[in-house]
């Protein structure tokens, strides 16, 4: 049995990082930032509860928050 060659995984590009994006990407990032901040405010800064309310995993929310520059309170 021969082994399959695998290609190394690349890290995903950060969302909302220092790169210049088009107007659509900035608008999407701004909308996501506002929504996440609003849900975090409703849940008292609890990331797990906010992730549940948004329908995503806590890891996905942490990654998105980091990419958008949102700090968790606590």
GUZA-230376 format. One line per 8 residues: number of its first residue (from 1); their letters; for each residue y, z, x of N, C-alpha, C. Coordinates in nm, 2 decimals, always signed. Each point is the difference from the previous one (the first is absolute). Layout:
# GUZA-230376
NUM> A> Y/Z/X/Y/Z/X/Y/Z/X; ...
***
This chain:
# GUZA-230376
1> XXXXXXXX> -0.12/+0.00/+0.08/+0.12/+0.00/-0.08/+0.12/+0.00/+0.09; +0.09/-0.09/-0.03/+0.13/-0.01/+0.09/+0.11/+0.08/-0.07; +0.09/+0.05/+0.08/+0.11/+0.07/-0.06/+0.11/-0.09/-0.03; +0.07/+0.03/-0.11/+0.12/-0.08/-0.03/+0.12/+0.04/+0.08; +0.08/-0.10/+0.04/+0.12/+0.04/+0.07/+0.10/+0.04/-0.10; +0.07/+0.11/+0.03/+0.10/+0.05/-0.09/+0.14/-0.01/+0.07; +0.10/-0.03/-0.07/+0.13/-0.01/+0.05/+0.07/+0.14/-0.01; +0.08/+0.03/+0.10/+0.06/+0.13/-0.02/+0.10/+0.01/-0.11
9> XXXXXXXX> +0.01/+0.11/-0.07/+0.09/+0.01/-0.11/+0.14/+0.02/+0.05; +0.09/-0.06/-0.07/+0.14/+0.01/+0.03/+0.07/+0.10/-0.09; +0.09/+0.07/+0.06/+0.08/+0.10/-0.08/+0.08/-0.07/-0.10; +0.01/+0.04/-0.13/+0.09/-0.06/-0.09/+0.15/+0.02/+0.04; +0.08/-0.10/-0.03/+0.14/+0.01/+0.03/+0.06/+0.10/-0.09; +0.09/+0.09/+0.05/+0.06/+0.10/-0.09/+0.10/-0.06/-0.10; +0.00/+0.06/-0.12/+0.08/-0.05/-0.11/+0.14/+0.07/+0.02; +0.10/-0.07/-0.02/+0.14/+0.06/+0.01/+0.04/+0.04/+0.14
17> XXXXXXXX> -0.07/-0.05/+0.10/+0.03/+0.04/+0.14/+0.13/-0.06/+0.04; +0.02/+0.00/+0.13/+0.13/-0.05/+0.06/+0.02/-0.15/-0.01; -0.11/-0.07/-0.03/+0.01/-0.15/-0.01/+0.09/-0.05/-0.11; +0.05/-0.11/+0.01/+0.08/-0.06/-0.10/-0.09/-0.07/-0.10; +0.01/+0.04/-0.13/-0.08/-0.06/-0.10/+0.10/-0.08/-0.10; -0.06/-0.08/-0.08/+0.07/-0.07/-0.10/+0.05/+0.09/-0.11; +0.09/-0.05/-0.08/+0.05/+0.08/-0.11/-0.11/+0.05/-0.09; -0.10/-0.08/-0.03/-0.11/+0.04/-0.09/-0.07/+0.12/+0.06
25> XXXXXXXX> -0.04/+0.00/+0.13/-0.07/+0.11/+0.06/+0.08/+0.12/+0.00; +0.13/-0.01/+0.02/+0.09/+0.12/+0.00/+0.01/+0.06/-0.14; +0.00/-0.09/-0.10/+0.01/+0.05/-0.14/-0.13/+0.07/-0.04; -0.11/-0.06/+0.04/-0.13/+0.07/-0.03/-0.01/+0.13/+0.07; +0.04/+0.01/+0.13/+0.00/+0.13/+0.07/+0.09/+0.10/-0.06; +0.12/-0.04/-0.04/+0.09/+0.09/-0.07/-0.06/+0.05/-0.13; -0.06/-0.09/-0.08/-0.06/+0.04/-0.13/-0.11/+0.10/+0.03; -0.09/-0.03/+0.10/-0.11/+0.09/+0.03/+0.05/+0.14/+0.05
33> XXXXXXXX> +0.11/+0.00/+0.08/+0.06/+0.12/+0.05/+0.05/+0.09/-0.12; +0.07/-0.07/-0.09/+0.06/+0.08/-0.11/-0.11/+0.06/-0.09; -0.11/-0.08/-0.02/-0.11/+0.04/-0.09/-0.07/+0.12/+0.07; -0.03/-0.01/+0.13/-0.07/+0.11/+0.07/+0.09/+0.12/+0.00; +0.12/-0.01/+0.03/+0.09/+0.12/+0.00/+0.01/+0.06/-0.13; +0.01/-0.08/-0.11/+0.01/+0.06/-0.13/-0.13/+0.08/-0.04; -0.12/-0.06/+0.03/-0.12/+0.07/-0.03/-0.02/+0.13/+0.09; +0.05/-0.01/+0.13/-0.01/+0.12/+0.08/+0.09/+0.11/-0.05
41> XXXXXXXX> +0.12/-0.04/-0.06/+0.09/+0.10/-0.06/-0.07/+0.06/-0.12; -0.06/-0.08/-0.08/-0.07/+0.05/-0.12/-0.11/+0.10/+0.03; -0.07/-0.03/+0.11/-0.12/+0.08/+0.04/+0.04/+0.12/+0.10; +0.13/+0.01/+0.02/+0.04/+0.11/+0.09/-0.03/-0.02/+0.14; -0.01/-0.13/+0.04/-0.03/-0.03/+0.14/-0.15/+0.00/+0.04; -0.09/+0.02/-0.10/-0.14/+0.00/+0.02/-0.05/-0.14/+0.01; -0.04/-0.04/+0.12/-0.05/-0.14/+0.03/-0.12/-0.03/-0.08; -0.10/+0.09/+0.00/-0.12/-0.02/-0.07/+0.02/-0.03/-0.15
49> XXXXXXXX> +0.08/+0.08/-0.06/+0.04/-0.01/-0.14/+0.07/-0.13/-0.03; +0.09/-0.04/+0.10/+0.08/-0.12/-0.02/-0.10/-0.12/+0.02; -0.09/+0.00/+0.09/-0.10/-0.11/+0.02/-0.08/-0.02/-0.13; -0.04/+0.11/-0.06/-0.08/+0.00/-0.12/+0.08/-0.07/-0.11; +0.13/+0.04/-0.01/+0.09/-0.05/-0.11/+0.02/-0.15/+0.03; +0.01/-0.04/+0.12/+0.02/-0.14/+0.03/-0.13/-0.09/+0.00; -0.11/+0.07/+0.00/-0.13/-0.07/-0.01/-0.04/-0.06/+0.13; +0.04/+0.07/+0.11/-0.05/-0.04/+0.14/-0.06/+0.12/+0.07
57> XXXXXXXX> -0.06/-0.02/+0.11/-0.06/+0.11/+0.07/+0.12/+0.07/+0.08; -0.03/+0.12/+0.04/+0.11/+0.07/+0.07/+0.02/-0.06/+0.14; -0.10/-0.06/+0.06/+0.01/-0.07/+0.13/+0.09/-0.12/-0.02; -0.02/-0.08/-0.11/+0.08/-0.12/-0.02/+0.15/+0.04/-0.02; +0.02/+0.11/-0.08/+0.13/+0.05/-0.02/+0.07/+0.04/+0.13; -0.07/+0.08/+0.08/+0.05/+0.05/+0.13/+0.04/-0.12/+0.09; -0.08/-0.11/+0.00/+0.03/-0.11/+0.08/+0.12/-0.08/-0.05; +0.01/-0.01/-0.13/+0.11/-0.07/-0.06/+0.13/+0.08/+0.02
65> XXXXXXXX> -0.01/+0.14/-0.01/+0.12/+0.08/+0.03/+0.04/-0.01/+0.14; -0.09/+0.00/+0.09/+0.03/-0.01/+0.14/+0.07/-0.14/+0.03; -0.05/-0.11/-0.06/+0.05/-0.13/+0.02/+0.14/-0.01/-0.06; +0.03/+0.07/-0.11/+0.13/-0.01/-0.06/+0.10/+0.11/+0.05; -0.05/+0.09/+0.09/+0.09/+0.10/+0.05/+0.02/+0.11/-0.09; -0.09/+0.03/-0.09/+0.01/+0.11/-0.09/-0.07/+0.12/+0.06; +0.07/+0.11/+0.01/-0.05/+0.13/+0.05/-0.05/+0.08/-0.11; -0.12/+0.07/+0.02/-0.05/+0.09/-0.10/+0.06/+0.13/+0.02
73> XX> +0.03/+0.06/-0.11/+0.07/+0.14/+0.01/-0.11/+0.10/+0.01; +0.01/+0.10/+0.09/-0.10/+0.10/+0.01/-0.05/+0.03/+0.13
***
